[in-house]
């Protein structure tokens, strides 16, 4: 019996050693072959100011945003833009006085002209946000803008944000210039979860692949944007039929970028300086809801993709610390060393994102725990989908693509 147990333990240790080696190989591949996703130096590309500044319309879909508007809307109205620009805030059925507050803020702060309008309830097949965007783009079209800035109601912009975006788009010939807004990191849970959110996004959509350059071939297959800040050329929007072509998209920013890329448009995405989200997520419950509402949509509601994602997350993020423990308990140097090496590479690739968010570097070794939380959030997202709850936001639920939104 004792010999059988010993053989079983040896087999178990050998299995863990092999899996640990696979995890290390995966991390070496991610380190060198995934577009250097872990670097945080992809910022607005080289830009020069145009001789004549093109007209721009800013479209802000807003549903029950009275809590964040005082910290965000004045920054849009105060944009230092030399050309013609105006803001359209589309009040998407708010019940908290969002529209009235926006008008009051415009009176108080002056700056760019503001129009507040409401599109009514979205028809079947439309998400509420995209229906609001469609209404705003329709109002803007009468002004003949060359560019549209689509920005969320919780995003605060530095005074030169619009000027920088337009300069970068013109100089680089981009049809979409998008910046990943710097999310709030003040509570303990925000510090643990938020930098990892952007890190995982960059791993899925390496910014260097999106912008082209030396990675042009991969860039043709990789397109993404960050919905909080998207500068869109109006002509490209017409060609790509934005937003009608993506009217049922829950993850509308990625869908927008793919639609523009699909008609030959050029897309750029990078990290932001001076574009910040003011929305708080103080509790784990709040962050959990943010991720779970759309994670399964990211996986295209495919159970096989979900299973592969769970296995992949476990192999890449959970196996290294488990291997270190197993190696220490069984005195297996191969198991412990390969697990420690993978964990070290993992923490090293996470460090630049922590620096970008000005967070302590001791959070880097905790990434396996954070990844485990994301694994659970992703599974919960699938459970919500099959229970009919689907992706929920601001009182609306989108149970499946293309269904009529339900009021909650």
LINHU-V592692 format. One record per residue. N is the residue number from 1. PSI is psi in degrees with one decimal (999 if undefined). OMEGA is omega in degrees with one decimal (* if undefined). D_FIRST is the distance of its C-alpha to the first C-alpha in Angstrom with 2 decimals. Layout:
BEGIN
N_PSI_OMEGA_D_FIRST, N_PSI_OMEGA_D_FIRST
END
This chain:
BEGIN
1_-44.7_-179.9_0.00, 2_-39.9_179.9_3.79, 3_-38.5_178.4_5.45, 4_-42.5_178.9_5.10, 5_-38.9_179.9_6.28, 6_-43.0_178.4_8.66, 7_-41.5_179.6_9.94, 8_-41.5_178.8_10.55, 9_-40.5_178.5_12.35, 10_-40.8_178.5_14.30, 11_-44.5_-179.9_15.34, 12_-44.1_179.4_16.46, 13_-39.0_178.9_18.37, 14_-40.3_178.8_19.96, 15_-46.1_179.8_21.11, 16_-37.6_179.0_22.62, 17_-43.6_179.2_24.27, 18_-45.6_-179.7_25.89, 19_-37.8_177.9_27.08, 20_-40.4_177.5_28.38, 21_-37.8_176.6_30.30, 22_-40.0_178.5_31.75, 23_-43.2_178.4_32.86, 24_-41.8_178.1_34.56, 25_-39.6_178.7_36.26, 26_-40.1_-179.7_37.48, 27_-34.9_176.3_38.95, 28_-36.2_175.8_40.70, 29_-45.1_178.6_42.18, 30_-37.2_-177.3_43.31, 31_-41.4_-171.5_44.78, 32_-21.5_-169.5_46.94, 33_8.1_-178.9_47.33, 34_44.6_174.0_47.82, 35_22.9_-176.3_51.43, 36_47.4_-176.1_50.68, 37_-25.8_-173.0_50.17, 38_-11.2_178.8_49.19, 39_148.9_-176.1_52.63, 40_26.3_-177.4_55.14, 41_11.0_176.2_58.36, 42_94.2_179.7_59.30, 43_-178.4_-177.3_62.34, 44_131.1_-176.9_65.65, 45_169.1_179.3_66.89, 46_136.6_-174.5_70.10, 47_151.0_173.3_73.02, 48_144.4_-174.9_76.78, 49_137.2_-178.7_79.05, 50_159.4_177.0_81.10, 51_-38.6_176.8_84.86, 52_125.0_-175.6_85.05, 53_126.0_-178.0_82.32, 54_152.0_176.6_81.22, 55_143.2_-177.3_81.26, 56_140.1_171.3_77.94, 57_133.5_179.8_76.92, 58_124.5_-179.7_73.96, 59_123.1_-177.1_72.15, 60_101.4_173.2_70.04, 61_133.8_-174.3_68.26, 62_124.9_175.8_67.80, 63_112.7_179.8_66.34, 64_58.0_-176.0_66.30, 65_20.9_-177.6_66.44, 66_-28.3_-177.4_68.90, 67_-29.1_-175.4_66.39, 68_-18.2_-175.8_66.07, 69_-41.0_-179.4_69.47, 70_-23.8_-180.0_71.31, 71_-9.3_-175.0_68.96, 72_-49.8_-173.8_69.01, 73_-43.0_178.3_72.20, 74_-30.9_180.0_74.65, 75_-30.6_175.9_72.90, 76_-42.8_-179.7_73.69, 77_-26.2_-176.4_77.26, 78_15.9_-178.1_77.74, 79_132.6_177.8_76.80, 80_79.0_-176.9_79.03, 81_123.6_-174.6_79.69, 82_-22.3_-178.6_83.00, 83_-168.2_179.7_83.20, 84_129.2_-179.9_83.49, 85_146.1_174.8_80.43, 86_162.4_-172.5_79.80, 87_134.1_174.3_76.94, 88_110.3_176.2_76.12, 89_121.2_-176.8_73.80, 90_107.8_-178.0_72.73, 91_104.1_-172.4_71.97, 92_70.9_174.5_69.37, 93_35.1_-178.6_69.95, 94_150.5_176.6_69.30, 95_5.9_-176.0_69.69, 96_15.3_178.4_69.82, 97_25.6_-178.9_73.15, 98_-48.5_-177.0_71.82, 99_-45.6_179.8_74.97, 100_-40.0_178.5_77.42, 101_-40.3_178.4_75.58, 102_-43.9_178.4_75.68, 103_-40.6_178.9_79.45, 104_-41.2_178.5_79.86, 105_-37.1_178.7_77.91, 106_-39.3_177.4_80.09, 107_-36.3_-175.1_83.23, 108_-36.6_-172.6_81.96, 109_-15.3_-178.6_80.70, 110_-150.1_-178.5_82.94, 111_-142.0_-178.1_82.01, 112_146.6_177.1_81.12, 113_142.8_-178.3_82.43, 114_132.3_171.7_79.98, 115_128.7_176.2_79.99, 116_127.4_-178.5_77.86, 117_165.4_178.6_77.36, 118_133.8_-176.2_75.16, 119_-5.8_-171.7_74.05, 120_177.8_-177.0_73.28, 121_142.7_-178.5_70.08, 122_143.2_175.9_68.28, 123_172.9_179.4_68.70, 124_137.6_177.0_65.89, 125_-2.9_-179.9_63.79, 126_138.5_166.1_64.46, 127_152.0_-176.1_62.40, 128_-41.3_-178.0_64.58, 129_-45.0_-177.5_64.46, 130_-29.8_174.0_65.53, 131_-39.8_176.6_68.27, 132_-41.3_178.2_69.55, 133_-41.7_179.2_69.38, 134_-42.6_179.2_71.32, 135_-43.8_179.5_74.01, 136_-41.0_178.6_74.25, 137_-33.8_177.0_74.49, 138_-41.7_176.6_77.21, 139_-39.8_-178.0_79.24, 140_-31.6_-175.5_78.70, 141_-32.2_179.8_79.82, 142_-19.9_179.2_83.36, 143_-7.8_179.2_83.48, 144_47.5_-179.6_82.69, 145_150.2_172.5_79.89, 146_-29.9_179.5_78.53, 147_152.2_172.1_75.22, 148_130.3_172.4_73.23, 149_112.7_176.4_70.95, 150_115.8_-176.3_68.28, 151_144.7_-178.8_66.79, 152_160.6_-175.4_64.92, 153_-13.1_180.0_66.56, 154_11.1_-175.5_64.13, 155_124.5_174.9_64.87, 156_134.8_-176.0_67.21, 157_138.8_171.5_68.98, 158_156.1_-175.4_70.56, 159_-28.7_-178.1_74.35, 160_14.0_-174.9_74.13, 161_-52.2_-178.4_71.18, 162_-41.5_179.1_73.24, 163_-44.1_-179.2_75.40, 164_-41.4_-179.9_72.40, 165_-46.5_-178.8_70.76, 166_-40.8_178.1_73.99, 167_-43.4_-179.0_74.66, 168_-41.2_-179.9_71.21, 169_-44.0_-178.9_71.52, 170_-44.7_-177.8_74.98, 171_-35.9_-176.8_74.27, 172_-5.3_-178.0_71.06, 173_32.7_-177.7_72.27, 174_143.1_174.2_69.41, 175_-24.7_174.9_69.61, 176_126.7_170.4_66.83, 177_116.5_-174.7_66.22, 178_140.6_176.7_63.49, 179_133.7_174.5_62.09, 180_106.3_-177.0_58.80, 181_145.7_176.5_60.12, 182_114.3_-177.0_58.59, 183_160.6_-178.4_56.78, 184_135.9_176.2_57.02, 185_83.4_179.9_54.46, 186_-42.0_178.7_55.37, 187_165.0_178.7_52.76, 188_-42.4_179.9_49.25, 189_-36.8_176.3_47.77, 190_-41.2_179.6_50.42, 191_-34.3_-177.5_49.50, 192_-37.5_-168.9_45.84, 193_-38.4_-169.8_46.38, 194_-50.8_179.1_49.83, 195_-34.3_178.9_49.62, 196_-33.0_178.1_46.38, 197_-47.2_-179.8_48.28, 198_-37.6_177.5_50.81, 199_-46.9_179.4_48.18, 200_-37.6_178.1_46.29, 201_-45.2_179.5_49.64, 202_-30.0_176.8_50.60, 203_-37.7_177.0_47.28, 204_-40.6_-175.4_48.06, 205_78.5_-178.7_51.74, 206_126.2_-173.8_52.30, 207_-35.6_-179.5_55.83, 208_-32.5_177.9_56.78, 209_-30.9_-177.4_56.05, 210_-42.9_-175.1_58.25, 211_-13.0_179.1_61.24, 212_-130.7_-176.2_61.42, 213_-135.2_-177.8_62.58, 214_-21.3_-179.6_60.40, 215_31.8_-171.9_57.82, 216_-40.0_-178.0_60.48, 217_-44.8_178.1_58.53, 218_-33.4_-178.3_55.59, 219_-31.2_179.9_58.12, 220_-20.3_179.7_59.51, 221_-9.6_-175.0_56.17, 222_120.4_178.7_55.45, 223_135.5_177.7_57.69, 224_160.2_174.0_57.29, 225_167.9_176.8_59.39, 226_114.7_-168.4_58.97, 227_-19.2_-179.5_60.90, 228_-21.0_-177.1_62.19, 229_97.4_-179.1_64.55, 230_112.1_172.0_65.63, 231_121.3_-172.1_68.99, 232_126.7_176.1_69.84, 233_128.9_-174.2_72.82, 234_-37.5_179.9_74.83, 235_-38.5_178.0_75.60, 236_-36.4_177.2_71.91, 237_-39.6_178.0_71.22, 238_-45.9_-178.2_73.84, 239_-38.8_-176.6_72.44, 240_0.0_-178.3_68.88, 241_49.9_176.4_70.13, 242_130.9_5.3_68.57, 243_2.8_-174.5_67.61, 244_-38.1_-176.9_68.20, 245_-17.8_-177.6_65.75, 246_26.4_-168.0_62.89, 247_-25.3_-178.5_64.09, 248_11.5_-175.5_60.76, 249_126.7_173.6_58.60, 250_-41.2_175.9_56.50, 251_78.0_-168.3_55.76, 252_-28.7_-177.1_59.42, 253_-44.9_177.8_59.60, 254_-40.7_178.6_57.27, 255_-39.5_178.1_58.98, 256_-47.7_-178.9_62.37, 257_-40.3_179.4_61.45, 258_-38.0_179.5_60.11, 259_-42.2_178.9_63.28, 260_-43.4_177.0_65.51, 261_-34.7_-177.9_63.52, 262_-21.4_177.4_63.75, 263_21.4_175.0_67.55, 264_10.0_-180.0_67.59, 265_158.2_178.3_67.73, 266_134.2_-173.8_66.44, 267_139.2_174.6_63.94, 268_138.5_177.5_63.02, 269_134.6_177.1_60.43, 270_-179.9_178.3_59.63, 271_154.4_-172.0_59.00, 272_149.4_163.6_61.88, 273_115.3_179.5_64.03, 274_14.2_171.9_66.24, 275_108.8_-169.0_64.73, 276_138.0_172.8_62.65, 277_134.0_178.7_61.12, 278_5.5_-179.0_62.22, 279_126.3_179.5_59.97, 280_144.1_171.4_57.64, 281_71.3_-169.2_54.00, 282_-26.2_-175.6_53.34, 283_158.6_175.8_50.26, 284_-35.4_179.0_46.97, 285_-41.2_-179.4_48.14, 286_-45.4_179.2_51.19, 287_-39.1_178.6_49.31, 288_-45.4_179.3_46.72, 289_-38.5_179.4_49.61, 290_-42.8_-177.5_51.25, 291_-46.0_-172.8_48.22, 292_-24.0_-177.0_46.98, 293_-22.5_-176.0_50.45, 294_0.1_-175.0_50.51, 295_-42.1_-178.3_47.09, 296_-28.9_173.8_46.36, 297_-36.5_176.8_49.90, 298_-31.4_179.3_49.11, 299_12.3_176.0_46.37, 300_30.5_176.3_49.03, 301_39.2_-176.7_47.27, 302_114.6_-178.6_44.83, 303_-35.8_179.8_41.30, 304_-40.0_176.7_39.98, 305_-38.1_176.5_41.57, 306_-46.3_179.9_40.08, 307_-43.3_178.1_36.55, 308_-36.9_179.2_37.21, 309_-43.7_178.8_38.63, 310_-45.7_178.8_35.64, 311_-42.4_-179.8_33.27, 312_-45.1_178.2_35.76, 313_-41.9_179.8_36.15, 314_-45.0_-178.9_32.41, 315_-44.3_-172.5_32.04, 316_-40.6_-171.8_35.12, 317_-30.4_-175.1_35.15, 318_-31.1_-178.0_31.75, 319_-42.8_-177.5_29.41, 320_-51.6_179.3_31.04, 321_-34.6_177.1_30.39, 322_-39.9_179.8_26.83, 323_-38.3_178.3_26.24, 324_-44.1_179.8_27.76, 325_-46.8_-179.9_25.44, 326_-41.1_178.7_22.27, 327_-38.9_179.4_23.67, 328_-40.3_-177.7_24.34, 329_-39.8_-175.4_20.94, 330_0.0_-177.6_19.01, 331_34.1_178.0_21.85, 332_105.5_-177.8_22.53, 333_-40.4_-178.1_26.24, 334_-43.3_-179.7_26.79, 335_-49.6_-177.8_25.49, 336_-41.9_-176.9_27.41, 337_-43.7_-180.0_30.56, 338_-39.0_177.1_30.93, 339_-43.5_179.3_30.41, 340_-38.4_179.4_32.89, 341_-43.7_178.7_35.35, 342_-41.6_179.3_35.32, 343_-38.4_179.8_35.79, 344_-43.7_177.9_38.60, 345_-43.0_178.3_40.38, 346_-52.0_-179.3_40.07, 347_-37.4_179.6_41.60, 348_-39.1_179.5_44.23, 349_-22.9_-179.7_45.40, 350_-22.2_-175.7_45.67, 351_-45.1_179.4_47.77, 352_-36.6_179.1_51.08, 353_-38.4_176.8_50.90, 354_-38.3_177.1_50.35, 355_-41.8_178.8_53.36, 356_-38.7_179.0_55.39, 357_4.7_177.0_54.67, 358_45.4_-179.6_55.31, 359_155.1_-179.2_51.94, 360_141.5_-174.3_49.91, 361_-13.6_178.2_47.59, 362_-11.1_175.3_44.68, 363_-18.8_-176.0_44.24, 364_-46.2_179.4_43.11, 365_-12.9_179.6_39.46, 366_1.7_-177.8_39.30, 367_-36.0_176.8_39.92, 368_-39.3_178.0_36.30, 369_-43.7_178.3_36.78, 370_-41.1_178.4_40.18, 371_-36.0_177.1_38.85, 372_-39.6_175.4_36.25, 373_-43.5_179.4_39.23, 374_-35.8_175.8_41.07, 375_-46.3_179.9_38.14, 376_-38.8_178.1_38.27, 377_-40.0_-179.7_42.08, 378_-43.7_176.8_41.96, 379_-41.9_178.6_39.65, 380_-36.5_177.1_41.92, 381_-41.7_177.9_44.90, 382_-40.6_178.1_43.52, 383_-43.7_178.4_42.80, 384_-40.7_-178.9_46.40, 385_-47.7_-175.5_47.70, 386_-15.5_172.6_46.10, 387_2.2_177.1_47.17, 388_3.5_-178.7_50.68, 389_-35.9_174.4_51.17, 390_-160.8_179.8_51.23, 391_123.6_-176.8_52.70, 392_140.6_178.0_54.76, 393_127.2_175.0_57.39, 394_43.8_174.9_60.35, 395_0.6_176.4_60.23, 396_145.4_177.2_59.83, 397_131.8_177.3_56.81, 398_91.1_-170.8_56.35, 399_-38.7_180.0_53.75, 400_155.3_-179.6_53.96, 401_132.9_173.2_56.11, 402_2.6_-179.3_59.67, 403_165.3_177.6_59.64, 404_130.8_177.9_62.26, 405_140.2_176.6_61.36, 406_137.7_178.3_60.74, 407_136.0_179.7_62.30, 408_999_*_60.01
END
